[in-house]
Amino acid sequence: MSDRPVDEIRKSSANALKMVYYVILGLAIAAALHKTFVKSDSFIGFQCFSQDNLDRLFLLLALVFTICRFVNGASLHLDMPSKKRFKLLFDFIAFFLQASFFYLMALSLDKPVTFSLLFGLMLLFDAIWLILLRITKYIEEPYMTVNQWLLSDCIIIIALFLIYKIDTTMVSIWSVVAILAVATIATTLDYYSNKDFYFPSSSPK
């Protein structure tokens, strides 16, 4: 048994988990950038704004906006002190799967239907995970923040389903614009609703 304090060991384990999570998300962003801006191993320049490439560009933005808020919340979640012995193990499984979804989404920028399906499945998994954490009392975040995350997951899943029902092939650029709008609004509302959680004020109240 190590003589190191338990809190120090847990912090080291959390940092190791965060590194794995960050690496996979970094690979996802790199894959998305390559898929959007590189063709035949060359940078496409202003052709990225061509009509043929706009769907990739808009989905790239939707992916990055979503990753930003998820990685922010995940980092704070992992930094929360907890006495639950197996919390980090559950976190590792959940965040590895979540990051894997993001990576697969990055590979699907040229396939809006597949991107939307993976997006919806990732949010469904996230919602189920949050509910399980709530039931088992393995979550330390404020209830209002967790409730907002759950509500956001459900609303985005419904929005993605409606977009698909309107345009099942998603060949229209407006379907991709709608996905970007949903992701942008979700990120903006998340940061606004939980600003005290993400960016707490240092001034006394």
Phi and psi in degrees as GROMACS dihedral restraints (atoms count N, CA, C in turn):
[ dihedral_restraints ]
;  ai    aj    ak    al  type     phi  dphi    fc
    3     4     5     6     1   -67.6    20    10
    4     5     6     7     1   147.3    20    10
    6     7     8     9     1   -85.5    20    10
    7     8     9    10     1    -2.5    20    10
    9    10    11    12     1   -68.8    20    10
   10    11    12    13     1   145.8    20    10
   12    13    14    15     1   -59.0    20    10
   13    14    15    16     1   145.5    20    10
   15    16    17    18     1   -58.7    20    10
   16    17    18    19     1   -42.2    20    10
   18    19    20    21     1   -62.0    20    10
   19    20    21    22     1   -36.3    20    10
   21    22    23    24     1   -68.5    20    10
   22    23    24    25     1   -39.8    20    10
   24    25    26    27     1   -65.0    20    10
   25    26    27    28     1   -44.0    20    10
   27    28    29    30     1   -63.3    20    10
   28    29    30    31     1   -37.7    20    10
   30    31    32    33     1   -65.2    20    10
   31    32    33    34     1   -40.6    20    10
   33    34    35    36     1   -63.5    20    10
   34    35    36    37     1   -40.9    20    10
   36    37    38    39     1   -64.4    20    10
   37    38    39    40     1   -41.4    20    10
   39    40    41    42     1   -63.6    20    10
   40    41    42    43     1   -40.8    20    10
   42    43    44    45     1   -65.0    20    10
   43    44    45    46     1   -39.3    20    10
   45    46    47    48     1   -63.0    20    10
   46    47    48    49     1   -42.2    20    10
   48    49    50    51     1   -63.2    20    10
   49    50    51    52     1   -42.5    20    10
   51    52    53    54     1   -62.2    20    10
   52    53    54    55     1   -38.2    20    10
   54    55    56    57     1   -62.5    20    10
   55    56    57    58     1   -44.2    20    10
   57    58    59    60     1   -61.4    20    10
   58    59    60    61     1   -45.0    20    10
   60    61    62    63     1   -60.6    20    10
   61    62    63    64     1   -46.7    20    10
   63    64    65    66     1   -64.9    20    10
   64    65    66    67     1   -38.9    20    10
   66    67    68    69     1   -62.9    20    10
   67    68    69    70     1   -45.2    20    10
   69    70    71    72     1   -64.7    20    10
   70    71    72    73     1   -42.0    20    10
   72    73    74    75     1   -65.7    20    10
   73    74    75    76     1   -36.5    20    10
   75    76    77    78     1   -63.1    20    10
   76    77    78    79     1   -41.0    20    10
   78    79    80    81     1   -64.3    20    10
   79    80    81    82     1   -36.8    20    10
   81    82    83    84     1   -64.0    20    10
   82    83    84    85     1   -45.9    20    10
   84    85    86    87     1   -65.8    20    10
   85    86    87    88     1   -40.9    20    10
   87    88    89    90     1   -61.8    20    10
   88    89    90    91     1   -42.9    20    10
   90    91    92    93     1   -64.2    20    10
   91    92    93    94     1   -39.6    20    10
   93    94    95    96     1   -66.8    20    10
   94    95    96    97     1   -42.1    20    10
   96    97    98    99     1   -63.6    20    10
   97    98    99   100     1   -41.8    20    10
   99   100   101   102     1   -63.9    20    10
  100   101   102   103     1   -41.8    20    10
  102   103   104   105     1   -67.9    20    10
  103   104   105   106     1   -28.2    20    10
  105   106   107   108     1   -88.5    20    10
  106   107   108   109     1   -38.0    20    10
  108   109   110   111     1  -114.8    20    10
  109   110   111   112     1    -0.9    20    10
  111   112   113   114     1  -124.0    20    10
  112   113   114   115     1   135.5    20    10
  114   115   116   117     1  -141.6    20    10
  115   116   117   118     1   129.5    20    10
  117   118   119   120     1    54.8    20    10
  118   119   120   121     1    41.4    20    10
  120   121   122   123     1    63.9    20    10
  121   122   123   124     1    21.0    20    10
  123   124   125   126     1  -130.9    20    10
  124   125   126   127     1   144.8    20    10
  126   127   128   129     1   -66.9    20    10
  127   128   129   130     1   130.0    20    10
  129   130   131   132     1   -85.1    20    10
  130   131   132   133     1    -5.8    20    10
  132   133   134   135     1    62.9    20    10
  133   134   135   136     1  -137.5    20    10
  135   136   137   138     1   -70.3    20    10
  136   137   138   139     1    -5.6    20    10
  138   139   140   141     1   -66.3    20    10
  139   140   141   142     1   -13.8    20    10
  141   142   143   144     1   -64.1    20    10
  142   143   144   145     1   -19.9    20    10
  144   145   146   147     1   -95.4    20    10
  145   146   147   148     1     5.8    20    10
  147   148   149   150     1   -70.7    20    10
  148   149   150   151     1   158.9    20    10
  150   151   152   153     1   -59.7    20    10
  151   152   153   154     1   -34.5    20    10
  153   154   155   156     1   -69.9    20    10
  154   155   156   157     1   -19.7    20    10
  156   157   158   159     1  -110.0    20    10
  157   158   159   160     1    -4.7    20    10
  159   160   161   162     1   -63.0    20    10
  160   161   162   163     1   -35.1    20    10
  162   163   164   165     1   -62.4    20    10
  163   164   165   166     1   -40.9    20    10
  165   166   167   168     1   -64.2    20    10
  166   167   168   169     1   -43.0    20    10
  168   169   170   171     1   -62.8    20    10
  169   170   171   172     1   -45.7    20    10
  171   172   173   174     1   -67.7    20    10
  172   173   174   175     1   -40.0    20    10
  174   175   176   177     1   -69.9    20    10
  175   176   177   178     1   -32.1    20    10
  177   178   179   180     1   -59.5    20    10
  178   179   180   181     1   -46.4    20    10
  180   181   182   183     1   -62.8    20    10
  181   182   183   184     1   -42.1    20    10
  183   184   185   186     1   -61.1    20    10
  184   185   186   187     1   -41.1    20    10
  186   187   188   189     1   -64.4    20    10
  187   188   189   190     1   -48.1    20    10
  189   190   191   192     1   -65.1    20    10
  190   191   192   193     1   -43.9    20    10
  192   193   194   195     1   -59.1    20    10
  193   194   195   196     1   -42.3    20    10
  195   196   197   198     1   -68.4    20    10
  196   197   198   199     1   -42.6    20    10
  198   199   200   201     1   -60.6    20    10
  199   200   201   202     1   -40.6    20    10
  201   202   203   204     1   -55.5    20    10
  202   203   204   205     1   -49.8    20    10
  204   205   206   207     1   -73.9    20    10
  205   206   207   208     1   -32.6    20    10
  207   208   209   210     1   -70.4    20    10
  208   209   210   211     1   -42.3    20    10
  210   211   212   213     1   -69.3    20    10
  211   212   213   214     1   -32.2    20    10
  213   214   215   216     1   -64.2    20    10
  214   215   216   217     1   -49.0    20    10
  216   217   218   219     1   -65.8    20    10
  217   218   219   220     1   -39.4    20    10
  219   220   221   222     1   -64.9    20    10
  220   221   222   223     1   -41.2    20    10
  222   223   224   225     1   -63.0    20    10
  223   224   225   226     1   -44.3    20    10
  225   226   227   228     1   -67.0    20    10
  226   227   228   229     1   -38.0    20    10
  228   229   230   231     1   -61.1    20    10
  229   230   231   232     1   -43.7    20    10
  231   232   233   234     1   -70.7    20    10
  232   233   234   235     1   -25.0    20    10
  234   235   236   237     1   -83.9    20    10
  235   236   237   238     1   -10.3    20    10
  237   238   239   240     1   -66.6    20    10
  238   239   240   241     1   124.6    20    10
  240   241   242   243     1   -65.2    20    10
  241   242   243   244     1   137.9    20    10
  243   244   245   246     1  -146.4    20    10
  244   245   246   247     1   144.4    20    10
  246   247   248   249     1   -95.5    20    10
  247   248   249   250     1    -1.2    20    10
  249   250   251   252     1   -71.6    20    10
  250   251   252   253     1   119.1    20    10
  252   253   254   255     1   -62.9    20    10
  253   254   255   256     1   -41.8    20    10
  255   256   257   258     1  -103.0    20    10
  256   257   258   259     1    14.5    20    10
  258   259   260   261     1   -58.5    20    10
  259   260   261   262     1   -44.9    20    10
  261   262   263   264     1   -64.9    20    10
  262   263   264   265     1   -32.4    20    10
  264   265   266   267     1   -65.3    20    10
  265   266   267   268     1   -45.8    20    10
  267   268   269   270     1   -63.3    20    10
  268   269   270   271     1   -40.0    20    10
  270   271   272   273     1   -62.5    20    10
  271   272   273   274     1   -42.0    20    10
  273   274   275   276     1   -60.1    20    10
  274   275   276   277     1   -47.1    20    10
  276   277   278   279     1   -61.0    20    10
  277   278   279   280     1   -47.0    20    10
  279   280   281   282     1   -66.1    20    10
  280   281   282   283     1   -47.1    20    10
  282   283   284   285     1   -72.9    20    10
  283   284   285   286     1   -30.3    20    10
  285   286   287   288     1   -64.0    20    10
  286   287   288   289     1   -44.8    20    10
  288   289   290   291     1   -66.1    20    10
  289   290   291   292     1   -41.4    20    10
  291   292   293   294     1   -61.2    20    10
  292   293   294   295     1   -47.6    20    10
  294   295   296   297     1   -63.0    20    10
  295   296   297   298     1   -35.5    20    10
  297   298   299   300     1   -64.5    20    10
  298   299   300   301     1   -39.3    20    10
  300   301   302   303     1   -59.8    20    10
  301   302   303   304     1   -43.9    20    10
  303   304   305   306     1   -61.8    20    10
  304   305   306   307     1   -39.5    20    10
  306   307   308   309     1   -64.2    20    10
  307   308   309   310     1   -43.5    20    10
  309   310   311   312     1   -66.0    20    10
  310   311   312   313     1   -35.6    20    10
  312   313   314   315     1   -62.2    20    10
  313   314   315   316     1   -40.0    20    10
  315   316   317   318     1   -62.3    20    10
  316   317   318   319     1   -35.7    20    10
  318   319   320   321     1   -76.0    20    10
  319   320   321   322     1    -9.4    20    10
  321   322   323   324     1  -111.0    20    10
  322   323   324   325     1    21.1    20    10
  324   325   326   327     1   -62.6    20    10
  325   326   327   328     1   -25.4    20    10
  327   328   329   330     1   -91.8    20    10
  328   329   330   331     1     6.1    20    10
  330   331   332   333     1  -132.4    20    10
  331   332   333   334     1    82.0    20    10
  333   334   335   336     1   -54.5    20    10
  334   335   336   337     1   -35.9    20    10
  336   337   338   339     1   -65.1    20    10
  337   338   339   340     1   -47.0    20    10
  339   340   341   342     1   -64.1    20    10
  340   341   342   343     1   -42.3    20    10
  342   343   344   345     1   -57.2    20    10
  343   344   345   346     1   -47.3    20    10
  345   346   347   348     1   -64.6    20    10
  346   347   348   349     1   -40.1    20    10
  348   349   350   351     1   -62.6    20    10
  349   350   351   352     1   -47.1    20    10
  351   352   353   354     1   -64.4    20    10
  352   353   354   355     1   -39.0    20    10
  354   355   356   357     1   -59.4    20    10
  355   356   357   358     1   -49.5    20    10
  357   358   359   360     1   -63.7    20    10
  358   359   360   361     1   -41.7    20    10
  360   361   362   363     1   -65.1    20    10
  361   362   363   364     1   -39.0    20    10
  363   364   365   366     1   -62.2    20    10
  364   365   366   367     1   -43.1    20    10
  366   367   368   369     1   -68.7    20    10
  367   368   369   370     1   -37.7    20    10
  369   370   371   372     1   -63.5    20    10
  370   371   372   373     1   -44.7    20    10
  372   373   374   375     1   -60.3    20    10
  373   374   375   376     1   -43.1    20    10
  375   376   377   378     1   -61.6    20    10
  376   377   378   379     1   -42.6    20    10
  378   379   380   381     1   -63.7    20    10
  379   380   381   382     1   -44.9    20    10
  381   382   383   384     1   -62.8    20    10
  382   383   384   385     1   -41.3    20    10
  384   385   386   387     1   -63.4    20    10
  385   386   387   388     1   -44.2    20    10
  387   388   389   390     1   -61.9    20    10
  388   389   390   391     1   -40.5    20    10
  390   391   392   393     1   -64.6    20    10
  391   392   393   394     1   -42.8    20    10
  393   394   395   396     1   -63.9    20    10
  394   395   396   397     1   -39.9    20    10
  396   397   398   399     1   -63.3    20    10
  397   398   399   400     1   -39.1    20    10
  399   400   401   402     1   -64.8    20    10
  400   401   402   403     1   -45.5    20    10
  402   403   404   405     1   -63.4    20    10
  403   404   405   406     1   -42.3    20    10
  405   406   407   408     1   -86.8    20    10
  406   407   408   409     1    -0.4    20    10
  408   409   410   411     1    59.9    20    10
  409   410   411   412     1    35.8    20    10
  411   412   413   414     1   -98.5    20    10
  412   413   414   415     1    16.3    20    10
  414   415   416   417     1  -121.9    20    10
  415   416   417   418     1   140.1    20    10
  417   418   419   420     1  -111.5    20    10
  418   419   420   421     1   -10.6    20    10
  420   421   422   423     1   -67.0    20    10
  421   422   423   424     1   156.6    20    10
  423   424   425   426     1   -57.4    20    10
  424   425   426   427     1   142.9    20    10
  426   427   428   429     1   -57.9    20    10
  427   428   429   430     1   -38.1    20    10
  429   430   431   432     1   -63.1    20    10
  430   431   432   433     1   -37.8    20    10
  432   433   434   435     1   -67.3    20    10
  433   434   435   436     1   -46.0    20    10
  435   436   437   438     1   -62.4    20    10
  436   437   438   439     1   -41.9    20    10
  438   439   440   441     1   -62.3    20    10
  439   440   441   442     1   -39.5    20    10
  441   442   443   444     1   -66.4    20    10
  442   443   444   445     1   -40.0    20    10
  444   445   446   447     1   -61.8    20    10
  445   446   447   448     1   -44.7    20    10
  447   448   449   450     1   -63.1    20    10
  448   449   450   451     1   -45.5    20    10
  450   451   452   453     1   -62.4    20    10
  451   452   453   454     1   -41.7    20    10
  453   454   455   456     1   -62.3    20    10
  454   455   456   457     1   -44.5    20    10
  456   457   458   459     1   -57.1    20    10
  457   458   459   460     1   -47.7    20    10
  459   460   461   462     1   -65.5    20    10
  460   461   462   463     1   -43.1    20    10
  462   463   464   465     1   -65.2    20    10
  463   464   465   466     1   -42.2    20    10
  465   466   467   468     1   -65.9    20    10
  466   467   468   469     1   -40.5    20    10
  468   469   470   471     1   -59.5    20    10
  469   470   471   472     1   -44.6    20    10
  471   472   473   474     1   -63.5    20    10
  472   473   474   475     1   -42.8    20    10
  474   475   476   477     1   -62.8    20    10
  475   476   477   478     1   -42.9    20    10
  477   478   479   480     1   -63.7    20    10
  478   479   480   481     1   -38.3    20    10
  480   481   482   483     1   -64.5    20    10
  481   482   483   484     1   -42.4    20    10
  483   484   485   486     1   -65.7    20    10
  484   485   486   487     1   -39.8    20    10
  486   487   488   489     1   -61.3    20    10
  487   488   489   490     1   -42.8    20    10
  489   490   491   492     1   -65.8    20    10
  490   491   492   493     1   -40.3    20    10
  492   493   494   495     1   -64.4    20    10
  493   494   495   496     1   -34.1    20    10
  495   496   497   498     1   -74.1    20    10
  496   497   498   499     1   -39.4    20    10
  498   499   500   501     1  -138.1    20    10
  499   500   501   502     1    87.6    20    10
  501   502   503   504     1   -63.3    20    10
  502   503   504   505     1   -27.0    20    10
  504   505   506   507     1   -91.2    20    10
  505   506   507   508     1   -18.1    20    10
  507   508   509   510     1    53.2    20    10
  508   509   510   511     1    38.3    20    10
  510   511   512   513     1   -82.4    20    10
  511   512   513   514     1   -19.2    20    10
  513   514   515   516     1   -75.7    20    10
  514   515   516   517     1   136.7    20    10
  516   517   518   519     1   -62.4    20    10
  517   518   519   520     1   -25.5    20    10
  519   520   521   522     1   -69.4    20    10
  520   521   522   523     1   -26.4    20    10
  522   523   524   525     1   -66.2    20    10
  523   524   525   526     1   -41.5    20    10
  525   526   527   528     1   -69.0    20    10
  526   527   528   529     1   -39.7    20    10
  528   529   530   531     1   -60.5    20    10
  529   530   531   532     1   -39.0    20    10
  531   532   533   534     1   -64.9    20    10
  532   533   534   535     1   -39.6    20    10
  534   535   536   537     1   -63.3    20    10
  535   536   537   538     1   -43.1    20    10
  537   538   539   540     1   -62.3    20    10
  538   539   540   541     1   -42.7    20    10
  540   541   542   543     1   -62.1    20    10
  541   542   543   544     1   -43.3    20    10
  543   544   545   546     1   -61.8    20    10
  544   545   546   547     1   -45.8    20    10
  546   547   548   549     1   -65.0    20    10
  547   548   549   550     1   -39.8    20    10
  549   550   551   552     1   -67.1    20    10
  550   551   552   553     1   -45.5    20    10
  552   553   554   555     1   -63.9    20    10
  553   554   555   556     1   -41.8    20    10
  555   556   557   558     1   -61.7    20    10
  556   557   558   559     1   -43.5    20    10
  558   559   560   561     1   -65.7    20    10
  559   560   561   562     1   -43.8    20    10
  561   562   563   564     1   -62.6    20    10
  562   563   564   565     1   -47.1    20    10
  564   565   566   567     1   -66.5    20    10
  565   566   567   568     1   -36.2    20    10
  567   568   569   570     1   -62.1    20    10
  568   569   570   571     1   -49.6    20    10
  570   571   572   573     1   -66.2    20    10
  571   572   573   574     1   -36.8    20    10
  573   574   575   576     1   -69.8    20    10
  574   575   576   577     1   -45.9    20    10
  576   577   578   579     1   -67.7    20    10
  577   578   579   580     1   -31.8    20    10
  579   580   581   582     1  -116.1    20    10
  580   581   582   583     1    30.7    20    10
  582   583   584   585     1   -61.1    20    10
  583   584   585   586     1   -33.5    20    10
  585   586   587   588     1   -71.8    20    10
  586   587   588   589     1   -23.2    20    10
  588   589   590   591     1   -81.6    20    10
  589   590   591   592     1   -46.8    20    10
  591   592   593   594     1   -75.1    20    10
  592   593   594   595     1   -43.2    20    10
  594   595   596   597     1  -131.1    20    10
  595   596   597   598     1    70.7    20    10
  597   598   599   600     1   -64.0    20    10
  598   599   600   601     1   144.8    20    10
  600   601   602   603     1   -75.4    20    10
  601   602   603   604     1   141.4    20    10
  603   604   605   606     1   -88.6    20    10
  604   605   606   607     1   -10.5    20    10
  606   607   608   609     1   -80.9    20    10
  607   608   609   610     1   143.0    20    10
  609   610   611   612     1   -67.0    20    10
  610   611   612   613     1   144.9    20    10
